[in-house]
Amino acid sequence: MALFKVLTFVGAVIGLLLVVASFSMSAPQQGAAAAVAVFLVIAPYCVHGVMYRSRRD
């Protein structure tokens, strides 16, 4: 499951780059970039949790 931890960190780095790149854009574009950044961090974490629960049961 170390793969999902790595994917979480990679998603965080990509998300940070998206947020930094969106500073020169309008407010709706900044909001969309922030939403994508959050998704990139949360998605691998949630998949890991679901896989862990299904394997545990």
N, C-alpha and C positions, 0 to 999 in steps of 0.2 A: 504494500500500500504506500510505499515511499514515492511511487510515481505520482499519486494525487497530491502529496505534499509539494513535490517539485512543480507540478502544474499550478498549484495555488500560488507559489512564489513567482512563477513566470507570468501568471495572470496579473499579479499585483504590479509587476514591473511594466507590463504592457498597459495596464490601466493607468498607472502613473504617467506614462508617456502620453496617453490619450488626453488626460486631464491637462497636462502642461501644454500640449499642442492646441488645446481648445481655448486657451486664454484670450487669443485675439479674435475669437468668433463671437457671435451674438449669444444672448442668454439661453435661448432654446437649444442651440447647438452645444453649449456648455453643459446643460442639463442632460442631453442625450449622451454626451461623452462620459459624464459621471455615471449614468445608469449602466452603460456598457462596461465601464471600469469595475463597478460593483459586481456585475454579472461575471466578469472574468475571474474575480477572486472567489466568489461564493459558489459558482457551479461545480468546480472540482471538489470543494469541501462537502457539498451536499451529496454528490455522487458517492464519495467515499463513505459518508455516513449511512447511506442506503445500502451499499454493498456490505458494510460491516454488520448492520442489523440483520440482513438476510442471511449472512453466513453464520451469525451467532445463533439464530433461531433454528 
